Amino acid sequence: MSSSLRDFLHTAERSVAEATARVAAQRDIVGNTQANGDDVFLAAQLLRCLEENLVMLVDHRDQVLALLGRCDRPGLSANRLRRRLGPPVDRA
């Protein structure tokens, strides 16, 4: 495995971890905002953007893993995550 690919993988995994933490924090904000009876539309839209960013980062990580021969089907993790997240939030 080349050193540059290991560096790319390290960066990709760190980015996925950081994005996962941001999504979790934003979910807490949406939950707390909703519990207070406030409008959650903007907070939920930001959450959706963060989730989509996470999907792209997971896809990128899978592509790096595929280059390293560690992932047979790049994009599979990202597609599963995308299905789990579901459709965007609509303003109610």
N, C-alpha and C positions, 0 to 999 in steps of 0.2 A: 504494500500500500504506500503510495507516495505521501510525502510529508504534506504537500499542499492539499491533497484530498482529506487527510486527517484534520488539517486546520479548518477546512470547509465544514467537515462533519462536526467538529467541536463548536464552531460558530453557529451552525444550524441547530444543534441540540440546545445550546445556550439560548438562542432566540426562541425556540419552542417553549422552553421552560419559563422564560420571562413573559412571553405572551400568555401562557397558561395562567400565570399569577395575575396578570392584568385582567384577564377575563373573569377570574374568580373574584377579584376586588370589585369589578364593575357589577357583577351579579349581586354582591352584597349591597352595593349602593342602590341598585334597582329595587331590591327587596326592602331595604330600609325606607326608601322614598315611597314605595307603595304602601308600606305599613303605616306611614305617617299620613296617608291619604292624599299625597301630592301627585301631580301629573308626572308620570314616568316616561312619557314619550321620548324626550330627548335623551334621557339616560338609557333607555332601551335601544334607541337607534345607535348610540355610541357603543353599547354592548354588542350589537349586531356587527358593527364595523370591526370591533376587536376580535369577534369570533371569526369573521371572514379572513382577517389578517392571520389568525392562528391556522386556519385551514391552508392558506397559501404557504405558511412557514413549514407546516407538516409535509406538504407536498414537496417543497424544496428539499427538506431533509431526506425524504424518501428517494428523491432523484440522486442525491449524493450517495445514499446507501446503495442504490442500484449501480452507480459507477464503481463502487467498492465491492460489488458482488454480494452484498448482504441483504438485498431486497429483490425478490423475484418479480413483484408487481408494483412498480412505482405508481403512486397516486391512490392506491387502495386505502391507505390510512386516511388520507385527506377526504376521499369520497365517503368513507364511513362516518367521519367527523361531520361532514356537511349534512348527511342524512340525519344524524343525531340532533344537529342544531335546528333543523326544520326551516320553515319559511321566515322571511323578515317580519318584524313586528309592525302591525298596522295601528294607526291612531284610532282609538276607540272613542 
